[in-house]
């Protein structure tokens, strides 16, 4: 079970500030999350993130989202 995220959680990756605005887990695919991020103050549209497969090849956005999910 993933708890709702209140407020924004932010981290800095390679001189970019990435903030999580909202996070929802897929009901069908437990490893898939839909997140809305803000990068350097610019809000991005909702995007799907796969937190099951090889994270070593992941981009900064995916690493950020999946690192938060593993702690919940």
FENJOZI-V561589 format. One record per residue. N is the residue number from 1. RES is the residue in one small letter. SS is DSSP state (helix for helix, strand for strand, loop for the rest). OMEGA is omega as a letter, one per 30 degrees, with the letter a starting at -180 (999 if undefined). NEAR is the number of other C-alpha atoms within 10 Angstrom. Layout:
n->(N	N)
res->(RES	RES)
ss->(SS	SS)
omega->(OMEGA	OMEGA)
near->(NEAR	NEAR)
This chain:
n->(1	2	3	4	5	6	7	8	9	10	11	12	13	14	15	16	17	18	19	20	21	22	23	24	25	26	27	28	29	30	31	32	33	34	35	36	37	38	39	40	41	42	43	44	45	46	47	48	49	50	51	52	53	54	55	56	57	58	59	60	61	62	63	64	65	66	67	68	69	70	71	72)
res->(x	x	x	x	x	x	x	x	x	x	x	x	x	x	x	x	x	x	x	x	x	x	x	x	x	x	x	x	x	x	x	x	x	x	x	x	x	x	x	x	x	x	x	x	x	x	x	x	x	x	x	x	x	x	x	x	x	x	x	x	x	x	x	x	x	x	x	x	x	x	x	x)
ss->(loop	loop	loop	loop	loop	loop	loop	loop	strand	strand	strand	strand	strand	loop	loop	strand	strand	strand	strand	strand	strand	strand	strand	strand	strand	loop	loop	loop	loop	loop	loop	strand	strand	strand	strand	strand	strand	strand	strand	loop	loop	strand	strand	loop	loop	loop	strand	strand	strand	strand	loop	loop	loop	loop	helix	helix	helix	loop	loop	helix	helix	helix	helix	helix	helix	helix	helix	helix	helix	helix	helix	loop)
omega->(l	l	l	a	l	a	l	l	a	l	l	l	l	l	l	l	a	a	l	l	l	a	l	l	l	l	a	a	a	a	a	a	l	a	l	a	l	a	a	l	a	a	l	l	l	a	l	l	l	a	a	a	a	l	l	a	a	l	a	l	a	l	a	a	a	l	l	a	a	l	a	999)
near->(6	12	10	11	14	10	10	12	14	15	12	13	13	6	8	12	14	23	23	22	18	17	22	15	19	12	9	7	10	12	15	17	22	16	21	17	25	19	16	12	11	11	14	12	9	14	13	15	18	18	19	11	9	8	14	7	9	15	10	15	19	18	18	20	22	20	13	13	16	9	7	10)
